[in-house]
């Protein structure tokens, strides 16, 4: 069993792990959609993102 306090990769959701991997924070997929909804509710229709080109940051950017 693995419980991660910081794993946000959407790939964790689809792991074939016999339900032995858990996370206590939302996935990047949820965070990205939520940030977009917040921006839209504030009247923004266009966004630009900057990010470090590494595995951690690319996951959120790709959402």
KOLFIMI-832033 format. One record per residue: y, x, z of N, C-alpha, C in turn; residue number from 1. Coordinates in Angstrom, 1 decimal, m for minus. Atoms other than C-alpha are relative to their C-alpha. Example, Ala and Ser with C-alpha at 12.3 -4.5 7.8 and 13.67 -1.06 7.14 Angstrom:
! residues 2
+--------+--------+--------+--------+--------+--------+--------+--------+--------+-----+
!   n.c2 !   n.c1 !   n.c3 !  ca.c2 !  ca.c1 !  ca.c3 !   c.c2 !   c.c1 !   c.c3 ! num !
+--------+--------+--------+--------+--------+--------+--------+--------+--------+-----+
!   m1.2 !    0.9 !    0.0 !   m4.5 !   12.3 !    7.8 !    1.2 !    0.9 !    0.0 !   1 !
!   m1.1 !   m0.9 !    0.0 !   m1.1 !   13.7 !    7.1 !    1.1 !   m0.8 !    0.8 !   2 !
+--------+--------+--------+--------+--------+--------+--------+--------+--------+-----+
END
This chain:
! residues 63
+--------+--------+--------+--------+--------+--------+--------+--------+--------+-----+
!   n.c2 !   n.c1 !   n.c3 !  ca.c2 !  ca.c1 !  ca.c3 !   c.c2 !   c.c1 !   c.c3 ! num !
+--------+--------+--------+--------+--------+--------+--------+--------+--------+-----+
!   m1.2 !    0.8 !    0.0 !    0.0 !    0.0 !    0.0 !    1.2 !    0.9 !    0.0 !   1 !
!   m1.3 !   m0.7 !    0.1 !    3.5 !    1.2 !   m0.9 !    1.1 !   m1.0 !    0.2 !   2 !
!   m1.2 !    0.8 !   m0.2 !    6.7 !   m0.4 !    0.4 !    1.2 !    0.9 !   m0.2 !   3 !
!   m1.1 !   m0.9 !    0.3 !    9.8 !    1.1 !   m1.2 !    1.3 !   m0.7 !    0.4 !   4 !
!   m1.3 !    0.6 !   m0.3 !   13.3 !    0.6 !    0.2 !    1.0 !    0.2 !   m1.1 !   5 !
!   m1.1 !   m0.2 !    1.0 !   15.0 !    1.7 !   m3.0 !   m0.5 !   m0.1 !   m1.5 !   6 !
!    0.5 !    0.1 !    1.4 !   12.7 !    1.2 !   m6.1 !    0.6 !   m1.3 !   m0.7 !   7 !
!   m0.6 !    1.1 !    0.7 !   14.7 !   m0.9 !   m8.5 !   m0.5 !   m0.2 !   m1.4 !   8 !
!    0.5 !    0.1 !    1.4 !   12.9 !   m0.4 !  m11.8 !   m0.7 !   m1.3 !   m0.3 !   9 !
!    0.7 !    1.2 !    0.3 !   11.9 !   m3.6 !  m13.5 !   m1.5 !    0.2 !   m0.3 !  10 !
!    1.4 !   m0.2 !    0.3 !    8.6 !   m1.9 !  m14.5 !   m0.9 !   m0.2 !    1.2 !  11 !
!    0.8 !    0.3 !   m1.2 !    7.4 !   m2.3 !  m10.9 !   m0.5 !   m1.4 !    0.1 !  12 !
!    0.4 !    1.4 !   m0.1 !    7.3 !   m6.0 !  m11.3 !   m1.3 !   m0.2 !   m0.8 !  13 !
!    1.2 !    0.2 !    0.8 !    4.6 !   m5.7 !  m14.0 !   m1.2 !    0.9 !    0.2 !  14 !
!    1.1 !   m1.0 !   m0.3 !    2.4 !   m3.0 !  m12.4 !   m1.3 !   m0.7 !    0.2 !  15 !
!    1.3 !    0.4 !   m0.3 !   m1.3 !   m3.5 !  m12.3 !   m0.4 !    0.7 !    1.2 !  16 !
!    0.1 !   m0.7 !   m1.3 !   m1.4 !   m2.6 !   m8.6 !   m0.8 !   m0.7 !    1.0 !  17 !
!    0.7 !    0.9 !   m1.0 !   m3.5 !   m5.3 !   m7.0 !    0.9 !   m0.5 !    1.1 !  18 !
!   m1.0 !    0.5 !   m1.0 !   m0.3 !   m6.5 !   m5.2 !    0.1 !    1.0 !    1.2 !  19 !
!   m0.1 !   m0.9 !   m1.1 !   m0.1 !   m3.3 !   m3.2 !    1.3 !    0.8 !   m0.1 !  20 !
!   m1.3 !   m0.6 !    0.0 !    3.4 !   m2.2 !   m4.2 !    1.1 !   m1.0 !    0.2 !  21 !
!   m1.0 !    0.9 !   m0.3 !    6.4 !   m3.9 !   m2.7 !    1.4 !    0.7 !    0.0 !  22 !
!   m1.4 !   m0.5 !   m0.2 !   10.2 !   m3.4 !   m2.7 !    0.8 !   m0.9 !    0.8 !  23 !
!   m0.9 !    0.8 !   m0.9 !   12.9 !   m4.6 !   m0.3 !    1.4 !   m0.2 !   m0.6 !  24 !
!   m1.3 !    0.2 !    0.7 !   15.8 !   m4.5 !   m2.8 !   m0.3 !   m0.7 !   m1.4 !  25 !
!    0.2 !    0.7 !    1.2 !   16.2 !   m6.5 !   m6.0 !   m0.2 !    1.0 !   m1.2 !  26 !
!    0.2 !   m0.8 !    1.2 !   15.1 !   m5.1 !   m9.4 !    1.3 !    0.2 !   m0.8 !  27 !
!   m1.1 !   m0.2 !    0.8 !   17.6 !   m3.7 !  m11.9 !    0.3 !   m1.3 !   m0.9 !  28 !
!   m0.1 !    1.2 !    0.9 !   16.9 !   m6.8 !  m14.1 !    0.8 !   m1.1 !    0.7 !  29 !
!   m0.8 !    1.0 !   m0.8 !   18.2 !   m9.1 !  m11.3 !    1.4 !    0.5 !    0.2 !  30 !
!   m1.3 !   m0.5 !   m0.2 !   21.1 !   m6.9 !  m10.5 !    0.9 !    0.0 !   m1.2 !  31 !
!   m0.7 !    0.1 !    1.2 !   22.2 !   m6.6 !  m14.1 !    0.5 !   m1.4 !   m0.4 !  32 !
!   m0.3 !    1.4 !    0.3 !   22.1 !  m10.3 !  m14.7 !    1.1 !   m0.5 !    0.9 !  33 !
!   m0.9 !    0.5 !   m1.0 !   23.9 !  m11.0 !  m11.5 !    1.4 !    0.6 !   m0.2 !  34 !
!   m1.3 !   m0.7 !    0.2 !   26.7 !   m8.5 !  m12.2 !    0.7 !   m0.7 !   m1.3 !  35 !
!   m0.5 !    0.7 !    1.2 !   27.1 !  m10.1 !  m15.7 !    0.6 !   m1.4 !    0.3 !  36 !
!   m0.5 !    1.4 !   m0.3 !   27.4 !  m13.6 !  m14.3 !    1.2 !    0.1 !    0.9 !  37 !
!   m1.2 !   m0.2 !   m0.8 !   29.9 !  m12.4 !  m11.7 !    1.2 !    0.3 !   m0.9 !  38 !
!   m1.1 !   m0.4 !    0.9 !   32.1 !  m10.8 !  m14.5 !    0.4 !   m1.2 !   m0.8 !  39 !
!   m0.4 !    1.2 !    0.8 !   31.9 !  m13.9 !  m16.6 !    0.7 !   m1.0 !    0.8 !  40 !
!   m0.7 !    1.0 !   m0.8 !   32.9 !  m16.1 !  m13.7 !    1.4 !    0.4 !    0.4 !  41 !
!   m1.3 !   m0.5 !   m0.3 !   35.9 !  m13.9 !  m13.2 !    0.9 !    0.0 !   m1.3 !  42 !
!   m0.7 !    0.1 !    1.2 !   36.9 !  m14.5 !  m16.8 !   m0.1 !    1.1 !   m1.0 !  43 !
!    0.2 !   m1.1 !    1.0 !   35.7 !  m11.3 !  m18.5 !   m1.1 !   m0.4 !   m1.0 !  44 !
!    1.0 !    0.3 !    1.0 !   33.9 !  m11.6 !  m21.8 !   m0.5 !    1.3 !   m0.7 !  45 !
!    0.4 !   m1.3 !    0.5 !   33.6 !   m7.9 !  m22.7 !   m0.1 !    1.0 !    1.1 !  46 !
!    0.2 !   m1.1 !   m1.1 !   32.3 !   m5.0 !  m20.5 !   m0.4 !    1.3 !   m0.7 !  47 !
!    0.5 !   m1.4 !    0.4 !   31.8 !   m1.3 !  m21.0 !   m0.7 !    0.6 !    1.2 !  48 !
!    0.7 !   m0.7 !   m1.1 !   29.4 !    0.7 !  m18.9 !   m0.1 !    1.5 !   m0.3 !  49 !
!    0.2 !   m1.5 !    0.0 !   29.2 !    4.4 !  m18.1 !   m1.1 !    0.2 !    1.0 !  50 !
!    1.1 !   m0.3 !   m0.9 !   26.2 !    5.9 !  m16.5 !   m0.6 !    1.4 !   m0.2 !  51 !
!    0.6 !   m1.3 !    0.2 !   24.4 !    9.2 !  m15.9 !   m1.3 !   m0.3 !   m0.7 !  52 !
!    1.2 !    0.2 !    0.9 !   21.6 !    9.6 !  m18.5 !   m1.2 !    0.5 !    0.7 !  53 !
!    1.2 !   m0.4 !   m0.7 !   18.7 !    9.7 !  m16.1 !   m0.8 !   m1.3 !    0.3 !  54 !
!    0.8 !    1.2 !   m0.2 !   15.8 !    7.4 !  m15.2 !    0.6 !   m1.1 !    0.9 !  55 !
!   m0.5 !    1.0 !   m1.0 !   17.5 !    5.8 !  m12.2 !    1.1 !   m0.8 !   m0.6 !  56 !
!   m1.1 !    0.7 !    0.5 !   20.7 !    4.9 !  m14.0 !   m0.3 !   m0.8 !   m1.3 !  57 !
!    0.4 !    0.6 !    1.3 !   19.2 !    4.1 !  m17.4 !   m0.6 !   m1.4 !    0.2 !  58 !
!    0.6 !    1.3 !   m0.3 !   17.2 !    1.2 !  m15.9 !    1.0 !   m1.1 !    0.1 !  59 !
!   m1.0 !    1.0 !   m0.1 !   20.2 !   m0.7 !  m14.9 !    0.8 !   m0.2 !   m1.3 !  60 !
!   m0.7 !    0.1 !    1.3 !   22.1 !    0.1 !  m18.1 !   m0.7 !   m0.8 !   m1.1 !  61 !
!    0.8 !    0.7 !    1.1 !   19.3 !   m1.2 !  m20.3 !   m0.1 !   m1.5 !    0.2 !  62 !
!    0.0 !    1.4 !   m0.3 !   19.5 !   m4.6 !  m18.6 !    1.1 !   m0.6 !   m0.8 !  63 !
+--------+--------+--------+--------+--------+--------+--------+--------+--------+-----+
END
